[in-house]
Amino acid sequence: MTYCVGLLLEAGIVLLSDTRTNAGLDNISTYRKMFTFEEPGERVIAILTAGSLSVTQTTMARLHEAAEDAEATPDSSVLLAPTMLKVAEIVGNTLASVRQDIEHKMNATKVSTAASMIVAGQRAGGAMRMFLIYPEGNFIEATTDTPFLQIGEHKYGKPILDRVVSRETSLADAQKAVLLSMDSTLRSNLSVGMPLDLAVIERDACRMSMIRRIEAGDKDFAAMSGAWSRALRDAFSQIEL
Amino acid sequence: MTYCVGLLLEAGIVLLSDTRTNAGLDNISTYRKMFTFEEPGERVIAILTAGSLSVTQTTMARLHEAAEDAEATPDSSVLLAPTMLKVAEIVGNTLASVRQDIEHKMNATKVSTAASMIVAGQRAGGAMRMFLIYPEGNFIEATTDTPFLQIGEHKYGKPILDRVVSRETSLADAQKAVLLSMDSTLRSNLSVGMPLDLAVIERDACRMSMIRRIEAGDKDFAAMSGAWSRALRDAFSQIEL
């Protein structure tokens, strides 16, 4: 499994993904689940992936191929698409078509080919937007009322987001919130694992403002995780029944 | 859906269940999901239920009928069973048999007949034990390493339990822990709802030591929920990235 989360805030976009994949319980590997397409200053797009690795990898490969094609068009390339909505459509259509190709081969077995994605970004002159692409290729969009989207093992880390995240949350607080949301998920579900990929896209920058790999032994993350555990236990002991 | 949780501690057993059931999204009702069988001083058994309401209700009805039957035997009645293990077997077998009866009728539609249960209690002279009964009727038991069992929507409320509950947790802290675990679930998932049923069985009491219905407007629960939200937000603001 996987846990990926994206926040769409007044100040920008914050994204976090884990890297654990497993084929069965005894075959666990590390794969990046965060991908970026960028023409700094003109457009920035980040894609987070969850679900069948063969489906997400092939989808990403086709998206890259289409973007690099000499005959790329605004209908085929996420780097040429005139709007973020069109980007979401291209990603959704590619995902659905890859899934159809692969599902055809998988019909005999009962292996799932479901995969979902978060697509977030901004074009110069356009608004920041963030979409959740469903396995069938259709999608929903983050709004003021619902500033965060999650894919994969989303339940463990939802309570903290429900409590602390709003559209007005600062980029610093937002990074803290997604990391603590991930921390709860890591502790409670072995199918989500380090290292993590954390990214920030500031409003109107139209480029990746920050992208950081957080390794398993990362001291800052461990310190934050420890401090959060202590703070939770302190808070727990102070609550009266 | 449902959220039920049971803790098996040195000091006793603490159980909490919600009461929301739904047949589809637009047909929501309140049903008790906590049931007790008791011969005070001799034995106490509590059963929490999740899943198909027709399956769990019929299972509970058959268990009651078998216990009240004039010809009840230690193989058929949870009030006569010689051990808690035998109680778990009777409940598991009854659940599996009800499910088979109903599944037969449901084959045409795709409605799930899955249901699971937590069975906890103690017989005079025996140990406190707690079991999770799977839809197929087999079961697992809580141990020193894993002092809590959950059924239904278990993911939202697991991080807090992972952090604060151990076998040595006091009964007061345990009640706080299950209520906060439920609070996180209530906030993040509409299919789990008030009122709640909270029960405590003290070690070797062999009777329900406390059983309490917590209604939607309960002031103590609302105060605890508010205090926990404030404590979490304070803790969040103090954590350094």
Interface residues (C-beta under 8 A of the other chain):
Chain A: E153 K155 Y156 K158 P159 I160 D162 R163 V164 A172 D173 Q175 K176 A177 L179 L180 S184 T185 R187 S188 N189 D220 A223 M224 A227 W228 S229 A231 L232 R233 D234 A235 F236 Q238 I239 E240 L241
Chain B: E153 K155 Y156 K158 P159 I160 D162 R163 V164 A172 D173 Q175 K176 A177 L179 L180 S184 T185 R187 S188 N189 D220 M224 A227 W228 S229 A231 L232 R233 D234 A235 F236 Q238 I239 E240 L241
